[in-house]
């Protein structure tokens, strides 16, 4: 979110110089979603995610630093931070679109909190 706070004013200035309308363009964020009900479940997801990418668990956690990854509470905090930084749209990229568990948890535990 700190990068977005810095990019927002610079992007707005460039847009003004180019004759674009205020608020255009908007900030967006593509985010991998890796969501589990609790820390233990999240650790299992990270381990599996890392294994599919041939990464160590530490390297996987670094790659997920800008993602929506963790428990529902942690993901809500991340989304609120992005909103506070001026991000208007977040595109959700679920790890395995055939597995509806993460999508269902997002719909049931994250969306009602926003």
C-alpha positions in Angstrom: 0.0 0.0 0.0 2.9 2.4 0.6 3.9 2.2 -3.0 0.3 3.0 -4.1 0.3 6.1 -1.8 3.4 7.3 -3.6 2.2 6.4 -7.1 -1.3 7.9 -6.8 -0.3 11.6 -6.8 2.4 11.1 -9.5 -0.1 9.3 -11.7 -2.7 12.0 -11.1 -0.2 14.7 -12.1 0.7 12.9 -15.3 -3.0 12.5 -16.1 -3.6 16.2 -15.6 -0.6 17.1 -17.8 -2.1 14.8 -20.5 -5.5 16.5 -20.2 -7.2 13.5 -18.6 -10.2 14.0 -16.3 -9.5 14.1 -12.5 -9.8 10.6 -11.1 -8.8 9.1 -14.4 -7.0 6.7 -14.5 -7.7 4.8 -11.3 -5.3 2.6 -9.3 -5.9 -1.1 -9.6 -4.2 -4.1 -8.1 -4.0 -7.7 -9.3 -3.8 -9.9 -6.3 -3.2 -13.6 -5.9 -5.7 -14.9 -3.3 -4.4 -17.6 -0.9 -6.9 -17.8 1.9 -7.4 -20.2 4.8 -9.7 -20.1 7.9 -6.7 -20.2 10.3 -2.9 -19.9 10.5 -2.4 -23.7 10.4 -4.5 -24.0 7.2 -2.7 -21.1 5.7 0.7 -22.7 6.4 -0.5 -25.8 4.6 -1.6 -23.7 1.6 1.7 -21.9 1.5 3.6 -25.1 1.6 1.6 -26.6 -1.2 1.8 -23.3 -3.2 5.6 -23.3 -2.8 5.9 -26.9 -3.8 4.1 -26.4 -7.0 6.5 -23.6 -7.8 9.6 -25.3 -6.5 10.2 -22.6 -4.0 11.2 -22.7 -0.4 8.4 -21.7 2.0 10.3 -18.5 2.9 10.6 -17.6 -0.8 7.0 -18.3 -1.3 6.0 -16.1 1.6 8.1 -13.3 0.1 6.4 -13.7 -3.3 3.0 -13.6 -1.5 3.9 -10.3 0.3 1.7 -8.2 -2.0 -1.0 -10.8 -2.3 -4.2 -11.3 -0.5 -2.8 -14.1 1.6 -3.5 -15.3 5.1 -6.6 -15.6 7.2 -9.8 -13.7 6.4 -8.9 -11.1 9.0 -5.5 -10.6 7.4 -7.0 -10.3 3.9 -9.5 -7.8 5.2 -6.7 -5.7 6.7 -4.8 -5.8 3.4 -7.8 -4.8 1.4 -8.5 -1.9 3.7 -4.9 -0.8 3.4 -5.1 -0.9 -0.4 -8.4 1.2 -0.3 -6.8 3.7 2.1 -3.9 4.0 -0.4 -6.3 4.9 -3.2 -6.7 1.6 -5.0 -10.1 1.5 -6.6 -10.2 -2.0 -8.1 -8.7 -5.2 -6.9 -8.7 -8.2 -9.3 -8.8 -11.5 -7.5 -6.6 -14.3 -8.9 -7.4 -17.5 -7.0 -4.7 -20.1 -7.1 -6.8 -23.0 -8.4 -10.0 -21.9 -10.0 -11.3 -25.4 -9.9 -11.2 -25.4 -6.1 -14.1 -23.3 -4.8 -12.9 -23.5 -1.2 -11.0 -20.2 -1.3 -13.6 -18.4 -3.2 -16.3 -19.6 -0.8 -14.3 -18.6 2.2 -13.6 -15.2 0.6 -17.4 -14.7 -0.1 -18.4 -15.8 3.4 -15.7 -14.4 5.6 -14.1 -11.5 3.8 -16.8 -9.8 1.8 -19.2 -9.2 4.6 -16.5 -7.4 6.6 -15.8 -4.9 3.8 
